[in-house]
Amino acid sequence: MLVLSRKAGESIMIGDQIELVVISVEKDVVRLGLNAPKHMQIYRKEIYELLKQSNEEASKTAVKPEDLKNLFKK
C-alpha cells in the first residue's frame, strides 16, 4: 500500500486520467473529490462489496430452460 500525505486542495494522479483531490479535512472526516472519465464506474467500497456479492449470488442461481422459454413468450 502506498501512503501519501496531502493537504486540502492538493491532489494525487492515478494514471493519466484519474485525479484524487483532497477537498477538506475536518476532525476525523476527509472529503475527497475524483476527476475521472465518465465511462469509469466509481463506488464507495461498501457499495462495491454489496454489488459484488449480489452479482456472485445471481450467478449461482440456476435457470431452467423452460423458464427461459416462458420469459421469451411474454
C-alpha positions as CSV (number, residue, x, y, z in Angstrom):
1,M,0.0,0.0,0.0
2,L,1.3,3.4,-0.9
3,V,0.7,6.0,1.8
4,L,0.9,9.7,0.9
5,S,0.2,12.9,2.9
6,R,-1.8,15.6,1.2
7,K,-3.3,18.9,2.5
8,A,-6.7,20.3,1.5
9,G,-6.5,21.5,-2.1
10,E,-3.7,19.1,-3.1
11,S,-4.2,16.1,-5.3
12,I,-2.8,12.8,-6.5
13,M,-2.9,11.5,-10.0
14,I,-3.7,7.8,-10.7
15,G,-2.5,7.1,-14.2
16,D,-3.2,9.8,-16.8
17,Q,-6.9,10.1,-16.3
18,I,-7.8,10.0,-12.6
19,E,-7.2,12.9,-10.2
20,L,-7.9,12.4,-6.5
21,V,-8.3,15.8,-4.8
22,V,-8.4,16.5,-1.0
23,I,-11.4,18.8,-0.6
24,S,-11.3,19.3,3.1
25,V,-10.1,17.7,6.4
26,E,-12.2,18.2,9.5
27,K,-11.6,16.2,12.7
28,D,-11.8,12.6,11.6
29,V,-13.5,13.2,8.2
30,V,-11.7,13.7,4.9
31,R,-13.7,14.9,1.9
32,L,-12.3,13.7,-1.4
33,G,-13.1,14.7,-5.0
34,L,-12.5,12.5,-8.0
35,N,-12.0,13.7,-11.6
36,A,-12.2,10.7,-13.9
37,P,-13.7,9.9,-17.3
38,K,-17.5,9.4,-17.3
39,H,-17.2,5.8,-18.5
40,M,-15.4,4.8,-15.3
41,Q,-17.6,3.4,-12.5
42,I,-16.6,4.8,-9.1
43,Y,-18.2,3.4,-5.9
44,R,-17.6,3.7,-2.2
45,K,-16.0,0.4,-1.1
46,E,-19.1,-0.8,1.0
47,I,-21.4,-0.3,-2.1
48,Y,-18.8,-2.0,-4.4
49,E,-18.7,-5.0,-2.0
50,L,-22.6,-5.2,-1.9
51,L,-22.7,-5.1,-5.7
52,K,-20.0,-7.8,-6.0
53,Q,-21.8,-10.0,-3.5
54,S,-25.2,-9.5,-5.3
55,N,-23.6,-10.4,-8.7
56,E,-22.0,-13.5,-7.2
57,E,-25.3,-14.7,-5.7
58,A,-27.1,-14.0,-9.0
59,S,-24.6,-16.0,-11.0
60,K,-25.2,-19.1,-8.7
61,T,-29.0,-19.1,-9.4
62,A,-30.0,-22.0,-11.7
63,V,-32.2,-21.2,-14.6
64,K,-34.3,-23.9,-16.2
65,P,-34.6,-23.9,-20.0
66,E,-38.4,-23.9,-19.7
67,D,-38.2,-20.7,-17.6
68,L,-36.3,-19.0,-20.4
69,K,-38.9,-20.2,-23.0
70,N,-41.7,-18.7,-20.8
71,L,-39.8,-15.4,-20.5
72,F,-39.4,-15.0,-24.3
73,K,-43.1,-15.8,-24.8
74,K,-44.1,-12.7,-22.9
